Amino acid sequence: MSEPATVEIALFPIPSVVSFPRTTVPLHVFEPRYRRLVQDCIDDERLLAVTHTVKTIREAPRDQEDALATNQATYQPQTVFSAGMVTLVDTTPDGRLLVEVAMRERYELGRDTQTLPYRIAECTLVTDEPELDRDVRNGELKMLINAKLITIAGSSNPALVDVLQSDEWTGLDAAEFSFRVFQFLRFDADFMQELLEMRSAGDRLQRVWDVLSART
């Protein structure tokens, strides 16, 4: 059996940030190395991964007088993450970058091809396992979760309710919904990382519903 194809991805580890495919992640980038990373990804059309972290490898400098000129803490990334293409939204007068990353797929970390000034690694695509026998239940879970989100949003966020009731949103299949729902839902980062690593849309939906249904 042939080895799965790999793709080079630049890594942007951020503690407690877990991103999912088909969602958009806004970033405010000020560290020199990560401003370089963003610009290189744009210039080279390279995928950028925003990944939750395992631990801190090196602490940030204590003197934070000029954070724009100093690299901050260094982190060990999680081994499964989402990656996508970067769009530059704005550059502030002092050089900070406001960008959006349109996440495409999940990937698993492989060997490094670059470590400085930022990390690039060969990564392999992560996909769900087929589960045709769960189509009906997955559809039910999707509807239950969406109804709960509408209830939570209520009158406080009518714009979100409009999105959740739109034909485009309700027409998503359960697998797509199991990722895109995290554009609106946030849980504890470690729990979200667990959901990200699951290879089953049904399992993701069930875990989300278990949490939401326990809320009053």
Residue, then its C-alpha position, 0 to 999 in steps of 0.5 A: m500500500s502506498e504512503p498517503a500524500t503529504v503537503e507542506i503546512a506552516l504552523f501557527p500554534i496558539p493556546s486554546v484555539v481549536s479551528f475546524p474545517r469550513t470555518t474562518v479564523p480571524l487573526h491579529v498577528f504582531e510577532p515578527r516571526y508570525r508576520r513573516l509566516v503570514q506574508d510567506c504563506i500569502d506569497d507562496e500560496r502555502l496552507l497555514a494551520v492554526t493549532h491548539t498547543v500541548k505545552t510551552i517550550r519557551e516562555a515569553p520574554r519578561d520585558q514586553e516594552d516592544a512586543l512588535a519587535t520581539n518573538q513571544a512564547t514558543y509552543q508545542p502544537q497539537t498533532v491534528f489541526s485544521a489548515g487553510m489559505v490566508t487572506l490579508v484584511d488590513t495592516t495597521p500603521d505599526g505593522r500588525l497584520l489582520v488576517e483571515v484563514a479559511m480552513r479547508e481540511r484537517y491534517e496530521l503533523g509529520r516531519d519538519t521541513q523548516t524550524l526557523p523562523y517558524r515551523i513548516a511540516e509535511c502533513t497528511l490529510v485526516t478524513d472521516e470514516p464512512e458511516l452510511d448506517r448512521d445517516v438518519r441519526n446524524g440528521e436527527l442530531k443535526m436538527l436537534i443541535n440547530a434547534k438548541l442553538i436557535t433557542i440559545a440565540g433567542s431574541s438577543n442575536p436575531a442575525l444569528v437566528d436568521v443564519l441558523q434558519s436559512d435554507e443554505w444552513t439547514g441544507l448542509d449535510a450532517a458531516e459538513f454541519s459537524f464542522r461548520v457549527f463551530q463557527f458559532l459554538r465554543f467549548d473548552a479547548d481540550f474538549m474541542q481538540e478531542l472533537l476535532e480528532m474524531r473520525s466520525a461526524g456522528d460521534r462529533l454530533q453526539r458529543v455536542w448534543d450531549v453537552l448542549s442538551a445538558r444545558t437548561 
